[in-house]
Amino acid sequence: MTTLIRRAFEADAELLHELARQTFPLACPPGTTAEGIAAFISEHLSANSFTQYLNDSSREILISEVDGEASGYVMFCVDEPTDPDVAAALTVRPTVELSKCYVLGQFHGSGSAAALVSAGIDWARDREFAAVWLGVNQENARANRFYEKMGFELVGTKKFLVGGRWEDDFVRQLTLSADSVMTS
């Protein structure tokens, strides 16, 4: 299998929505209702939402393709975290958020996720970010193992709202450079 990582463009908004529609439920904890998942997708992962994300200069979206078939995507956000739990947990600045990382189920284990995250880390390094952070559901053992393998350390916790229900997330951070600025 050949995996290609490419930058997403506005013409990819519908493709990204379809990837999100299929992959977001895979990351939700067992107690998340179908209605809650659908509402989240409608509000945050619609084609219109992706069009807005793709036109936002503070975001970078990458798509993976395996043998020419879209397999997943990542989205990075360069805005300083506004969630007080996240801001308090992070120890390195400047930082960028790995906001979304989703791969279709049939491509789990294919290397798509690692290729996407690695390409995003390279993107962040090229822009001189000192760290990358993310939130991941505490019950998502597969994702937590993956991020740990990629070098993301557990630095705190936060809440994440899906369908009117607050979920518990871990905050993980990957330090990119020895010259990073530590915060206290």
C-alpha positions as CSV (number, residue, x, y, z in Angstrom):
1,M,0.0,0.0,0.0
2,T,1.2,3.5,-0.8
3,T,0.2,6.3,1.5
4,L,0.2,9.9,0.3
5,I,-0.3,12.9,2.6
6,R,-1.6,16.1,0.9
7,R,-2.9,19.5,2.0
8,A,-6.7,19.9,1.9
9,F,-8.2,22.6,-0.3
10,E,-11.7,24.2,-0.3
11,A,-12.8,21.7,-3.0
12,D,-12.2,18.9,-0.3
13,A,-14.9,20.2,2.1
14,E,-17.5,17.5,1.1
15,L,-14.8,14.8,1.2
16,L,-13.7,15.9,4.7
17,H,-17.3,16.0,5.9
18,E,-17.8,12.4,4.6
19,L,-14.6,11.2,6.3
20,A,-15.7,12.9,9.5
21,R,-19.2,11.4,9.3
22,Q,-17.7,8.0,9.1
23,T,-14.8,8.4,11.5
24,F,-16.0,10.6,14.3
25,P,-18.3,7.9,15.8
26,L,-15.3,5.6,16.0
27,A,-13.7,7.9,18.6
28,C,-16.7,8.4,20.8
29,P,-17.1,6.7,24.1
30,P,-19.7,3.9,24.3
31,G,-22.2,6.0,26.2
32,T,-22.4,8.6,23.4
33,T,-25.9,8.6,21.8
34,A,-26.4,8.4,18.0
35,E,-28.3,11.7,18.3
36,G,-25.4,13.4,20.2
37,I,-23.0,12.2,17.5
38,A,-25.2,13.4,14.7
39,A,-25.7,16.8,16.3
40,F,-21.9,17.2,16.8
41,I,-21.2,16.3,13.2
42,S,-23.9,18.6,12.0
43,E,-22.6,21.5,14.0
44,H,-18.8,21.0,13.7
45,L,-18.1,18.6,10.9
46,S,-20.5,19.6,8.1
47,A,-19.2,20.4,4.6
48,N,-20.0,24.1,5.5
49,S,-17.9,23.8,8.7
50,F,-15.0,22.4,6.7
51,T,-15.3,25.2,4.1
52,Q,-14.9,27.6,7.0
53,Y,-12.0,25.7,8.5
54,L,-10.2,25.5,5.1
55,N,-10.6,29.3,4.7
56,D,-9.2,30.0,8.2
57,S,-5.5,30.9,8.1
58,S,-5.1,29.6,11.7
59,R,-5.9,26.0,10.6
60,E,-4.1,23.4,8.5
61,I,-5.9,20.3,7.3
62,L,-4.1,17.3,5.7
63,I,-5.7,14.3,4.0
64,S,-4.2,10.8,3.7
65,E,-4.8,8.7,0.7
66,V,-3.9,5.0,0.5
67,D,-3.5,3.8,-3.1
68,G,-5.5,6.8,-4.2
69,E,-8.4,6.4,-1.8
70,A,-9.0,9.0,1.0
71,S,-8.3,7.3,4.3
72,G,-8.3,10.0,6.9
73,Y,-7.5,13.6,7.9
74,V,-5.9,15.8,10.5
75,M,-6.6,19.4,11.5
76,F,-4.2,21.6,13.3
77,C,-5.2,24.9,15.0
78,V,-2.6,27.6,15.8
79,D,-4.8,29.6,18.2
80,E,-3.7,29.7,21.9
81,P,-5.9,27.4,23.9
82,T,-8.8,29.2,25.6
83,D,-9.9,26.2,27.8
84,P,-8.4,27.0,31.2
85,D,-7.8,23.3,31.9
86,V,-5.8,23.0,28.7
87,A,-3.9,26.3,29.2
88,A,-2.9,25.2,32.7
89,A,-1.8,21.7,31.6
90,L,0.5,22.7,28.8
91,T,4.1,23.3,29.8
92,V,5.6,24.5,26.5
93,R,5.0,27.4,24.2
94,P,4.4,28.3,21.4
95,T,2.1,25.4,20.8
96,V,-0.3,24.2,18.2
97,E,-3.4,22.0,18.7
98,L,-3.8,18.7,16.9
99,S,-7.6,19.3,16.8
100,K,-8.7,16.3,14.8
101,C,-7.1,13.1,13.7
102,Y,-9.5,10.5,12.2
103,V,-8.9,7.5,9.9
104,L,-11.5,5.2,8.4
105,G,-11.8,1.9,10.2
106,Q,-10.6,-0.2,7.2
107,F,-7.4,1.8,7.3
108,H,-6.6,1.3,11.0
109,G,-3.2,-0.2,11.3
110,S,-2.2,0.9,7.7
111,G,0.1,3.6,8.9
112,S,-2.2,6.4,7.7
113,A,-2.7,7.9,11.1
114,A,1.1,7.9,11.8
115,A,1.8,9.4,8.4
116,L,-0.8,12.1,9.0
117,V,0.4,13.0,12.5
118,S,4.1,12.9,11.4
119,A,3.3,15.2,8.4
120,G,1.5,17.6,10.8
121,I,4.4,17.5,13.3
122,D,6.8,18.4,10.4
123,W,4.4,21.3,9.5
124,A,4.5,22.5,13.1
125,R,8.3,22.3,13.3
126,D,8.6,24.2,10.0
127,R,6.6,27.0,11.6
128,E,8.7,26.9,14.7
129,F,6.2,25.7,17.2
130,A,7.8,24.3,20.3
131,A,5.0,21.7,21.0
132,V,1.9,20.1,19.7
133,W,-1.0,19.3,22.0
134,L,-4.3,17.4,21.7
135,G,-7.3,16.2,23.7
136,V,-8.3,12.6,23.5
137,N,-11.2,10.8,25.3
138,Q,-10.0,8.9,28.3
139,E,-11.9,5.8,27.3
140,N,-10.4,5.6,23.8
141,A,-7.6,3.1,24.6
142,R,-6.6,2.7,21.0
143,A,-6.1,6.4,20.4
144,N,-4.3,6.9,23.7
145,R,-1.9,4.0,22.9
146,F,-1.3,5.5,19.4
147,Y,-0.6,9.0,20.8
148,E,1.7,7.6,23.4
149,K,3.6,5.7,20.8
150,M,3.9,8.9,18.8
151,G,5.5,10.6,21.8
152,F,2.6,12.6,23.2
153,E,2.9,12.7,27.0
154,L,-0.1,12.9,29.4
155,V,0.0,16.4,31.0
156,G,-3.6,17.0,32.2
157,T,-7.3,16.6,31.7
158,K,-10.2,18.6,30.2
159,K,-13.9,18.2,29.4
160,F,-15.3,17.8,25.9
161,L,-19.0,18.4,25.0
162,V,-20.7,15.9,22.7
163,G,-24.5,16.0,22.3
164,G,-25.1,17.8,25.5
165,R,-22.9,15.4,27.5
166,W,-19.5,16.3,29.0
167,E,-16.8,13.7,28.3
168,D,-13.5,13.3,30.1
169,D,-10.4,13.9,27.9
170,F,-6.7,13.5,28.5
171,V,-4.6,16.5,27.4
172,R,-1.4,15.2,25.7
173,Q,1.6,17.2,24.6
174,L,4.6,16.5,22.3
175,T,7.6,18.8,22.8
176,L,9.2,19.5,19.4
177,S,12.4,21.3,20.2
178,A,15.0,21.5,23.0
179,D,14.8,25.3,22.6
180,S,11.2,25.4,23.7
181,V,9.9,28.0,26.2
182,M,8.6,26.3,29.4
183,T,5.6,27.7,31.2
184,S,4.9,27.3,34.8
